Amino acid sequence: MQNLPDRPQPRPGILAIDAYVPGKSAAPAGVKLHKLSSNETPLGASPAAIAAFKHSADHLELYPDGAATALRQALAARYGLDAGRIVCGSGSDEILSLITNAYIGPGDEGIFTAHGFLVYKIAIMAAGGTPIVAPETNLTSNVDAILACVTPRTKIVYLANPNNPTGTYIPYDEVKRLHAALPRNVILVLDAAYAEYVRRNDYASGIELVSTSENVIMTRTFSKIYGLALLRLGWCYGPAGIIDALNRIRGPFNVNGPAIAAGIAALQDENHLAKTLAHNDHWLPWLEREISALGISVTPSVGNFLLMHFPKTLGKTAREADLFLSSRGLVLRAVGAYGLPDALRLTIGSEEANLLVVNALRDFMAGA
């Protein structure tokens, strides 16, 4: 009889995947925690969203609307979209995985940039595909480098714009140039998780390009600026053909009722959104100036986070800085898994946290 394994074995390639590791969320005992590792908004969710979430607790016995109809209609009204071309999911992570599973299989390739979101690689490998990494220029996506990676096996190009963890972006004209040069059977995924934070005139999230193309899809999230990370809520806008494919493979109730209710309320609370933007608009440039003044290189960011660099020439390492900051309850994100072992990512926090970070970094650089 054929020798069989003595236990179930995952299919080839699964055990080669490096599991996603989220940012740290703990501080030493007795030290107040300031979690600045996951790009969460320091202002929290809209009070209206919180109220909607609590109200939904009265109906926990009911299944949610499997099509998230009310949320899709709210998104359509907010952005001027066709609700029929929107799919909602458990965070944009699920949406990215759905797209990948629908269009990539063994022998297929998916392209992303050198410091792109780790979920792209995981999703490609989980689908049996081959991840292809395009080099960046100055920690910024390079359209020509991406195009140079395209082969007949390419099925998807993933572009995080703005990119996490670098905070950089490419202008809309460059996005359109990338799309125009791609074969029509290759999907361009525009991951716009941080789009709401961008204040540059040459940036666009991709809605117009999706509306006029058959092979572009944009993903968004409620986890960042809307502060609904705990509920896991994301969405995408795409051409009818891709949306049809996603609806065929997504779970029948993949978005829970409290998330749908909170998402609708969050979209309607424009005052809270404005406060969140104003907070980021003030503290993002302030932190960049103050940290740079300490001799620490900072990559200019258009998101709600900054990438700080500790090269060997600085005489201080990212690991040492991480341990020093953590000892004071300031928890940042080490980004070695993104190919940036000499850097730390800092989320824009509350006023208290931002002041403490600068003071702690000043002490660290002074050898205190």
Contacts in CASP RR format, 6 or more apart in sequence:
PFRMAT RR
TARGET T0000
AUTHOR 0000-0000-0000
METHOD contacts of the structure
MODEL  1
MQNLPDRPQPRPGILAIDAYVPGKSAAPAGVKLHKLSSNETPLGASPAAI
AAFKHSADHLELYPDGAATALRQALAARYGLDAGRIVCGSGSDEILSLIT
NAYIGPGDEGIFTAHGFLVYKIAIMAAGGTPIVAPETNLTSNVDAILACV
TPRTKIVYLANPNNPTGTYIPYDEVKRLHAALPRNVILVLDAAYAEYVRR
NDYASGIELVSTSENVIMTRTFSKIYGLALLRLGWCYGPAGIIDALNRIR
GPFNVNGPAIAAGIAALQDENHLAKTLAHNDHWLPWLEREISALGISVTP
SVGNFLLMHFPKTLGKTAREADLFLSSRGLVLRAVGAYGLPDALRLTIGS
EEANLLVVNALRDFMAGA
13 125 0 8 1.000
13 128 0 8 1.000
14 125 0 8 1.000
14 126 0 8 1.000
16 125 0 8 1.000
17 121 0 8 1.000
17 122 0 8 1.000
17 125 0 8 1.000
17 126 0 8 1.000
18 118 0 8 1.000
18 121 0 8 1.000
18 122 0 8 1.000
18 337 0 8 1.000
19 122 0 8 1.000
20 118 0 8 1.000
20 119 0 8 1.000
20 122 0 8 1.000
21 337 0 8 1.000
22 38 0 8 1.000
23 37 0 8 1.000
23 38 0 8 1.000
23 331 0 8 1.000
23 333 0 8 1.000
24 35 0 8 1.000
24 37 0 8 1.000
24 326 0 8 1.000
24 331 0 8 1.000
24 333 0 8 1.000
25 33 0 8 1.000
25 35 0 8 1.000
25 37 0 8 1.000
25 38 0 8 1.000
25 331 0 8 1.000
26 33 0 8 1.000
26 331 0 8 1.000
27 33 0 8 1.000
27 34 0 8 1.000
27 326 0 8 1.000
27 329 0 8 1.000
27 331 0 8 1.000
28 326 0 8 1.000
28 327 0 8 1.000
28 329 0 8 1.000
31 327 0 8 1.000
31 328 0 8 1.000
31 329 0 8 1.000
32 329 0 8 1.000
33 329 0 8 1.000
33 331 0 8 1.000
34 329 0 8 1.000
34 330 0 8 1.000
34 331 0 8 1.000
34 349 0 8 1.000
34 350 0 8 1.000
34 352 0 8 1.000
34 353 0 8 1.000
34 356 0 8 1.000
34 357 0 8 1.000
35 331 0 8 1.000
35 347 0 8 1.000
36 330 0 8 1.000
36 331 0 8 1.000
36 332 0 8 1.000
36 333 0 8 1.000
36 346 0 8 1.000
36 347 0 8 1.000
36 349 0 8 1.000
36 353 0 8 1.000
36 357 0 8 1.000
37 331 0 8 1.000
37 332 0 8 1.000
37 333 0 8 1.000
37 345 0 8 1.000
37 347 0 8 1.000
38 229 0 8 1.000
38 333 0 8 1.000
38 347 0 8 1.000
39 164 0 8 1.000
39 194 0 8 1.000
39 224 0 8 1.000
39 304 0 8 1.000
39 305 0 8 1.000
39 345 0 8 1.000
39 347 0 8 1.000
40 223 0 8 1.000
40 224 0 8 1.000
40 227 0 8 1.000
40 229 0 8 1.000
40 347 0 8 1.000
41 224 0 8 1.000
41 225 0 8 1.000
41 226 0 8 1.000
41 227 0 8 1.000
41 276 0 8 1.000
41 304 0 8 1.000
42 279 0 8 1.000
42 348 0 8 1.000
42 349 0 8 1.000
42 350 0 8 1.000
42 353 0 8 1.000
43 272 0 8 1.000
43 275 0 8 1.000
43 276 0 8 1.000
43 279 0 8 1.000
44 227 0 8 1.000
44 276 0 8 1.000
45 226 0 8 1.000
45 227 0 8 1.000
45 228 0 8 1.000
45 262 0 8 1.000
45 266 0 8 1.000
46 226 0 8 1.000
46 265 0 8 1.000
46 266 0 8 1.000
46 269 0 8 1.000
46 272 0 8 1.000
46 273 0 8 1.000
47 269 0 8 1.000
47 272 0 8 1.000
48 265 0 8 1.000
48 266 0 8 1.000
48 268 0 8 1.000
48 269 0 8 1.000
48 272 0 8 1.000
49 226 0 8 1.000
49 227 0 8 1.000
49 228 0 8 1.000
49 262 0 8 1.000
49 263 0 8 1.000
49 265 0 8 1.000
49 266 0 8 1.000
49 269 0 8 1.000
50 262 0 8 1.000
51 265 0 8 1.000
52 258 0 8 1.000
52 261 0 8 1.000
52 262 0 8 1.000
52 263 0 8 1.000
52 264 0 8 1.000
52 265 0 8 1.000
53 231 0 8 1.000
53 258 0 8 1.000
53 261 0 8 1.000
53 262 0 8 1.000
55 261 0 8 1.000
56 257 0 8 1.000
56 258 0 8 1.000
56 261 0 8 1.000
56 262 0 8 1.000
57 258 0 8 1.000
63 253 0 8 1.000
64 253 0 8 1.000
64 255 0 8 1.000
64 256 0 8 1.000
64 257 0 8 1.000
64 260 0 8 1.000
65 257 0 8 1.000
65 260 0 8 1.000
66 252 0 8 1.000
66 253 0 8 1.000
66 254 0 8 1.000
66 255 0 8 1.000
68 88 0 8 1.000
68 89 0 8 1.000
68 255 0 8 1.000
68 260 0 8 1.000
69 83 0 8 1.000
70 260 0 8 1.000
70 264 0 8 1.000
71 88 0 8 1.000
71 235 0 8 1.000
71 255 0 8 1.000
71 260 0 8 1.000
71 263 0 8 1.000
71 264 0 8 1.000
72 83 0 8 1.000
72 84 0 8 1.000
72 86 0 8 1.000
72 88 0 8 1.000
72 235 0 8 1.000
73 83 0 8 1.000
74 263 0 8 1.000
74 264 0 8 1.000
74 267 0 8 1.000
74 268 0 8 1.000
75 81 0 8 1.000
75 83 0 8 1.000
75 86 0 8 1.000
75 235 0 8 1.000
75 237 0 8 1.000
75 267 0 8 1.000
76 82 0 8 1.000
76 83 0 8 1.000
76 84 0 8 1.000
76 86 0 8 1.000
78 267 0 8 1.000
79 207 0 8 1.000
79 237 0 8 1.000
81 207 0 8 1.000
81 211 0 8 1.000
81 237 0 8 1.000
84 240 0 8 1.000
84 243 0 8 1.000
85 210 0 8 1.000
85 237 0 8 1.000
85 238 0 8 1.000
85 239 0 8 1.000
85 240 0 8 1.000
85 243 0 8 1.000
86 235 0 8 1.000
86 236 0 8 1.000
86 237 0 8 1.000
86 238 0 8 1.000
86 243 0 8 1.000
87 95 0 8 1.000
87 98 0 8 1.000
87 235 0 8 1.000
87 236 0 8 1.000
87 243 0 8 1.000
87 246 0 8 1.000
87 247 0 8 1.000
87 250 0 8 1.000
88 233 0 8 1.000
88 234 0 8 1.000
88 235 0 8 1.000
88 254 0 8 1.000
88 255 0 8 1.000
88 260 0 8 1.000
89 95 0 8 1.000
89 98 0 8 1.000
89 232 0 8 1.000
89 233 0 8 1.000
89 234 0 8 1.000
89 235 0 8 1.000
89 250 0 8 1.000
89 254 0 8 1.000
89 255 0 8 1.000
90 232 0 8 1.000
90 233 0 8 1.000
90 234 0 8 1.000
90 254 0 8 1.000
90 255 0 8 1.000
90 256 0 8 1.000
90 259 0 8 1.000
91 221 0 8 1.000
91 222 0 8 1.000
91 223 0 8 1.000
91 232 0 8 1.000
91 233 0 8 1.000
91 234 0 8 1.000
92 191 0 8 1.000
92 193 0 8 1.000
92 219 0 8 1.000
92 220 0 8 1.000
92 221 0 8 1.000
92 223 0 8 1.000
92 234 0 8 1.000
92 235 0 8 1.000
92 236 0 8 1.000
93 119 0 8 1.000
93 232 0 8 1.000
94 232 0 8 1.000
94 234 0 8 1.000
94 250 0 8 1.000
94 254 0 8 1.000
95 219 0 8 1.000
95 234 0 8 1.000
95 235 0 8 1.000
95 236 0 8 1.000
95 246 0 8 1.000
96 117 0 8 1.000
96 119 0 8 1.000
96 120 0 8 1.000
96 123 0 8 1.000
96 158 0 8 1.000
96 189 0 8 1.000
96 191 0 8 1.000
96 219 0 8 1.000
97 119 0 8 1.000
97 123 0 8 1.000
97 126 0 8 1.000
98 246 0 8 1.000
98 249 0 8 1.000
98 250 0 8 1.000
99 156 0 8 1.000
99 187 0 8 1.000
99 189 0 8 1.000
99 217 0 8 1.000
99 219 0 8 1.000
99 236 0 8 1.000
99 242 0 8 1.000
99 246 0 8 1.000
100 120 0 8 1.000
100 123 0 8 1.000
100 124 0 8 1.000
100 126 0 8 1.000
100 127 0 8 1.000
100 156 0 8 1.000
101 123 0 8 1.000
101 126 0 8 1.000
101 127 0 8 1.000
101 249 0 8 1.000
102 242 0 8 1.000
102 245 0 8 1.000
102 246 0 8 1.000
102 248 0 8 1.000
102 249 0 8 1.000
103 155 0 8 1.000
103 156 0 8 1.000
103 187 0 8 1.000
103 245 0 8 1.000
104 110 0 8 1.000
104 124 0 8 1.000
104 127 0 8 1.000
104 128 0 8 1.000
104 129 0 8 1.000
104 155 0 8 1.000
104 156 0 8 1.000
105 127 0 8 1.000
105 128 0 8 1.000
105 129 0 8 1.000
105 155 0 8 1.000
106 128 0 8 1.000
106 129 0 8 1.000
107 128 0 8 1.000
107 129 0 8 1.000
107 130 0 8 1.000
107 153 0 8 1.000
108 127 0 8 1.000
108 128 0 8 1.000
108 129 0 8 1.000
108 130 0 8 1.000
108 153 0 8 1.000
108 154 0 8 1.000
108 155 0 8 1.000
109 124 0 8 1.000
109 129 0 8 1.000
109 130 0 8 1.000
109 131 0 8 1.000
109 132 0 8 1.000
109 151 0 8 1.000
109 153 0 8 1.000
109 154 0 8 1.000
109 155 0 8 1.000
110 120 0 8 1.000
110 124 0 8 1.000
110 129 0 8 1.000
110 130 0 8 1.000
110 131 0 8 1.000
110 132 0 8 1.000
110 154 0 8 1.000
110 155 0 8 1.000
110 156 0 8 1.000
110 157 0 8 1.000
110 158 0 8 1.000
111 132 0 8 1.000
111 133 0 8 1.000
111 134 0 8 1.000
111 146 0 8 1.000
111 149 0 8 1.000
111 150 0 8 1.000
111 154 0 8 1.000
111 156 0 8 1.000
111 157 0 8 1.000
111 158 0 8 1.000
112 120 0 8 1.000
112 121 0 8 1.000
112 131 0 8 1.000
112 132 0 8 1.000
112 133 0 8 1.000
112 134 0 8 1.000
112 157 0 8 1.000
112 158 0 8 1.000
112 159 0 8 1.000
112 160 0 8 1.000
113 133 0 8 1.000
113 134 0 8 1.000
113 135 0 8 1.000
113 136 0 8 1.000
113 141 0 8 1.000
113 142 0 8 1.000
113 145 0 8 1.000
113 146 0 8 1.000
113 159 0 8 1.000
113 160 0 8 1.000
113 163 0 8 1.000
114 133 0 8 1.000
114 134 0 8 1.000
114 135 0 8 1.000
114 136 0 8 1.000
114 339 0 8 1.000
115 136 0 8 1.000
115 139 0 8 1.000
115 163 0 8 1.000
115 165 0 8 1.000
115 166 0 8 1.000
115 338 0 8 1.000
115 339 0 8 1.000
115 340 0 8 1.000
116 158 0 8 1.000
116 160 0 8 1.000
116 163 0 8 1.000
116 164 0 8 1.000
116 338 0 8 1.000
117 158 0 8 1.000
117 160 0 8 1.000
117 163 0 8 1.000
117 164 0 8 1.000
117 191 0 8 1.000
118 337 0 8 1.000
118 338 0 8 1.000
120 131 0 8 1.000
120 158 0 8 1.000
121 131 0 8 1.000
124 130 0 8 1.000
124 131 0 8 1.000
124 156 0 8 1.000
125 131 0 8 1.000
130 153 0 8 1.000
132 149 0 8 1.000
132 154 0 8 1.000
133 149 0 8 1.000
134 141 0 8 1.000
134 142 0 8 1.000
134 145 0 8 1.000
134 146 0 8 1.000
134 148 0 8 1.000
134 149 0 8 1.000
135 142 0 8 1.000
135 145 0 8 1.000
136 142 0 8 1.000
136 145 0 8 1.000
136 166 0 8 1.000
137 145 0 8 1.000
138 168 0 8 1.000
139 166 0 8 1.000
139 168 0 8 1.000
139 299 0 8 1.000
139 307 0 8 1.000
140 163 0 8 1.000
140 166 0 8 1.000
140 168 0 8 1.000
140 169 0 8 1.000
140 170 0 8 1.000
141 159 0 8 1.000
141 160 0 8 1.000
141 161 0 8 1.000
141 163 0 8 1.000
141 168 0 8 1.000
141 170 0 8 1.000
143 170 0 8 1.000
143 174 0 8 1.000
143 177 0 8 1.000
143 178 0 8 1.000
143 181 0 8 1.000
146 157 0 8 1.000
146 159 0 8 1.000
146 178 0 8 1.000
147 178 0 8 1.000
147 181 0 8 1.000
147 182 0 8 1.000
150 157 0 8 1.000
150 182 0 8 1.000
150 183 0 8 1.000
150 186 0 8 1.000
154 183 0 8 1.000
154 186 0 8 1.000
155 185 0 8 1.000
155 186 0 8 1.000
155 187 0 8 1.000
156 186 0 8 1.000
156 187 0 8 1.000
156 188 0 8 1.000
156 189 0 8 1.000
157 178 0 8 1.000
157 182 0 8 1.000
157 186 0 8 1.000
157 187 0 8 1.000
157 188 0 8 1.000
157 189 0 8 1.000
158 189 0 8 1.000
158 191 0 8 1.000
159 170 0 8 1.000
159 175 0 8 1.000
159 178 0 8 1.000
159 188 0 8 1.000
159 189 0 8 1.000
159 190 0 8 1.000
159 191 0 8 1.000
160 191 0 8 1.000
160 193 0 8 1.000
161 169 0 8 1.000
161 170 0 8 1.000
161 175 0 8 1.000
161 190 0 8 1.000
161 191 0 8 1.000
161 192 0 8 1.000
161 203 0 8 1.000
162 168 0 8 1.000
162 169 0 8 1.000
162 194 0 8 1.000
162 195 0 8 1.000
162 197 0 8 1.000
162 198 0 8 1.000
162 301 0 8 1.000
162 302 0 8 1.000
162 303 0 8 1.000
163 169 0 8 1.000
164 193 0 8 1.000
164 194 0 8 1.000
164 305 0 8 1.000
165 305 0 8 1.000
165 307 0 8 1.000
165 333 0 8 1.000
165 335 0 8 1.000
165 338 0 8 1.000
165 340 0 8 1.000
165 343 0 8 1.000
165 345 0 8 1.000
166 299 0 8 1.000
166 301 0 8 1.000
166 307 0 8 1.000
167 194 0 8 1.000
167 299 0 8 1.000
167 300 0 8 1.000
167 301 0 8 1.000
167 302 0 8 1.000
167 303 0 8 1.000
167 305 0 8 1.000
167 306 0 8 1.000
167 307 0 8 1.000
168 299 0 8 1.000
168 300 0 8 1.000
168 301 0 8 1.000
168 302 0 8 1.000
169 198 0 8 1.000
169 200 0 8 1.000
169 203 0 8 1.000
169 302 0 8 1.000
171 200 0 8 1.000
171 202 0 8 1.000
171 203 0 8 1.000
172 202 0 8 1.000
172 203 0 8 1.000
172 204 0 8 1.000
172 206 0 8 1.000
173 202 0 8 1.000
175 190 0 8 1.000
175 204 0 8 1.000
175 206 0 8 1.000
175 209 0 8 1.000
176 209 0 8 1.000
178 188 0 8 1.000
179 188 0 8 1.000
179 209 0 8 1.000
179 213 0 8 1.000
179 215 0 8 1.000
179 216 0 8 1.000
182 188 0 8 1.000
182 215 0 8 1.000
184 214 0 8 1.000
184 215 0 8 1.000
185 215 0 8 1.000
186 215 0 8 1.000
187 215 0 8 1.000
187 216 0 8 1.000
187 217 0 8 1.000
187 242 0 8 1.000
188 209 0 8 1.000
188 213 0 8 1.000
188 215 0 8 1.000
188 216 0 8 1.000
188 217 0 8 1.000
189 217 0 8 1.000
189 218 0 8 1.000
189 219 0 8 1.000
190 205 0 8 1.000
190 206 0 8 1.000
190 209 0 8 1.000
190 210 0 8 1.000
190 216 0 8 1.000
190 217 0 8 1.000
190 218 0 8 1.000
190 219 0 8 1.000
191 219 0 8 1.000
192 205 0 8 1.000
192 206 0 8 1.000
192 218 0 8 1.000
192 219 0 8 1.000
192 220 0 8 1.000
193 219 0 8 1.000
193 220 0 8 1.000
193 221 0 8 1.000
193 223 0 8 1.000
193 224 0 8 1.000
194 224 0 8 1.000
194 225 0 8 1.000
194 302 0 8 1.000
194 303 0 8 1.000
194 304 0 8 1.000
195 203 0 8 1.000
195 205 0 8 1.000
195 220 0 8 1.000
196 224 0 8 1.000
196 225 0 8 1.000
196 273 0 8 1.000
196 277 0 8 1.000
197 224 0 8 1.000
197 225 0 8 1.000
197 277 0 8 1.000
197 280 0 8 1.000
197 302 0 8 1.000
197 303 0 8 1.000
197 304 0 8 1.000
198 302 0 8 1.000
198 303 0 8 1.000
199 281 0 8 1.000
199 302 0 8 1.000
200 302 0 8 1.000
203 302 0 8 1.000
205 218 0 8 1.000
205 220 0 8 1.000
206 216 0 8 1.000
206 218 0 8 1.000
207 218 0 8 1.000
207 237 0 8 1.000
209 216 0 8 1.000
209 218 0 8 1.000
210 216 0 8 1.000
210 217 0 8 1.000
210 218 0 8 1.000
210 237 0 8 1.000
210 238 0 8 1.000
210 239 0 8 1.000
213 239 0 8 1.000
214 239 0 8 1.000
214 241 0 8 1.000
215 239 0 8 1.000
215 242 0 8 1.000
216 238 0 8 1.000
216 239 0 8 1.000
217 236 0 8 1.000
217 237 0 8 1.000
217 238 0 8 1.000
217 239 0 8 1.000
217 242 0 8 1.000
218 236 0 8 1.000
218 237 0 8 1.000
218 238 0 8 1.000
219 234 0 8 1.000
219 235 0 8 1.000
219 236 0 8 1.000
220 234 0 8 1.000
220 235 0 8 1.000
220 236 0 8 1.000
220 237 0 8 1.000
221 233 0 8 1.000
221 234 0 8 1.000
221 235 0 8 1.000
222 228 0 8 1.000
222 231 0 8 1.000
222 233 0 8 1.000
222 234 0 8 1.000
222 235 0 8 1.000
222 259 0 8 1.000
222 262 0 8 1.000
222 263 0 8 1.000
222 266 0 8 1.000
223 229 0 8 1.000
223 232 0 8 1.000
223 233 0 8 1.000
223 234 0 8 1.000
224 304 0 8 1.000
225 273 0 8 1.000
225 276 0 8 1.000
225 277 0 8 1.000
225 304 0 8 1.000
226 263 0 8 1.000
226 266 0 8 1.000
226 267 0 8 1.000
226 273 0 8 1.000
227 266 0 8 1.000
228 259 0 8 1.000
228 262 0 8 1.000
228 263 0 8 1.000
228 266 0 8 1.000
231 256 0 8 1.000
231 258 0 8 1.000
231 259 0 8 1.000
231 262 0 8 1.000
231 263 0 8 1.000
232 259 0 8 1.000
233 255 0 8 1.000
233 259 0 8 1.000
233 260 0 8 1.000
233 262 0 8 1.000
233 263 0 8 1.000
236 243 0 8 1.000
236 246 0 8 1.000
266 272 0 8 1.000
266 273 0 8 1.000
279 348 0 8 1.000
280 303 0 8 1.000
280 304 0 8 1.000
280 348 0 8 1.000
283 348 0 8 1.000
283 349 0 8 1.000
283 351 0 8 1.000
283 354 0 8 1.000
284 301 0 8 1.000
284 303 0 8 1.000
284 304 0 8 1.000
284 306 0 8 1.000
284 348 0 8 1.000
286 354 0 8 1.000
287 298 0 8 1.000
287 306 0 8 1.000
287 346 0 8 1.000
287 348 0 8 1.000
287 354 0 8 1.000
287 357 0 8 1.000
287 358 0 8 1.000
288 298 0 8 1.000
288 300 0 8 1.000
288 301 0 8 1.000
288 306 0 8 1.000
290 358 0 8 1.000
291 298 0 8 1.000
291 306 0 8 1.000
291 308 0 8 1.000
291 346 0 8 1.000
291 357 0 8 1.000
291 358 0 8 1.000
291 361 0 8 1.000
292 298 0 8 1.000
294 358 0 8 1.000
294 361 0 8 1.000
294 362 0 8 1.000
294 365 0 8 1.000
295 314 0 8 1.000
295 365 0 8 1.000
296 308 0 8 1.000
296 309 0 8 1.000
296 310 0 8 1.000
296 314 0 8 1.000
296 361 0 8 1.000
296 365 0 8 1.000
297 308 0 8 1.000
297 309 0 8 1.000
297 311 0 8 1.000
298 306 0 8 1.000
298 307 0 8 1.000
298 308 0 8 1.000
298 309 0 8 1.000
299 306 0 8 1.000
299 307 0 8 1.000
299 309 0 8 1.000
301 307 0 8 1.000
304 347 0 8 1.000
304 348 0 8 1.000
305 345 0 8 1.000
305 346 0 8 1.000
305 347 0 8 1.000
305 348 0 8 1.000
306 345 0 8 1.000
306 346 0 8 1.000
306 348 0 8 1.000
307 335 0 8 1.000
307 340 0 8 1.000
307 343 0 8 1.000
307 344 0 8 1.000
307 345 0 8 1.000
307 346 0 8 1.000
308 318 0 8 1.000
308 321 0 8 1.000
308 343 0 8 1.000
308 344 0 8 1.000
308 345 0 8 1.000
308 346 0 8 1.000
309 318 0 8 1.000
309 342 0 8 1.000
309 343 0 8 1.000
310 316 0 8 1.000
310 317 0 8 1.000
310 318 0 8 1.000
310 320 0 8 1.000
310 321 0 8 1.000
310 342 0 8 1.000
310 343 0 8 1.000
310 344 0 8 1.000
311 342 0 8 1.000
312 342 0 8 1.000
316 364 0 8 1.000
316 365 0 8 1.000
317 342 0 8 1.000
318 334 0 8 1.000
318 341 0 8 1.000
318 342 0 8 1.000
318 343 0 8 1.000
318 344 0 8 1.000
319 334 0 8 1.000
320 364 0 8 1.000
321 344 0 8 1.000
321 361 0 8 1.000
321 364 0 8 1.000
322 332 0 8 1.000
322 334 0 8 1.000
322 344 0 8 1.000
324 360 0 8 1.000
324 363 0 8 1.000
324 364 0 8 1.000
325 331 0 8 1.000
325 332 0 8 1.000
325 344 0 8 1.000
325 357 0 8 1.000
325 360 0 8 1.000
325 361 0 8 1.000
325 364 0 8 1.000
326 332 0 8 1.000
328 356 0 8 1.000
328 360 0 8 1.000
330 353 0 8 1.000
330 356 0 8 1.000
330 357 0 8 1.000
330 360 0 8 1.000
332 344 0 8 1.000
332 345 0 8 1.000
332 346 0 8 1.000
332 347 0 8 1.000
333 344 0 8 1.000
333 345 0 8 1.000
333 346 0 8 1.000
333 347 0 8 1.000
334 344 0 8 1.000
335 341 0 8 1.000
335 343 0 8 1.000
335 344 0 8 1.000
335 345 0 8 1.000
336 343 0 8 1.000
346 357 0 8 1.000
348 354 0 8 1.000
END
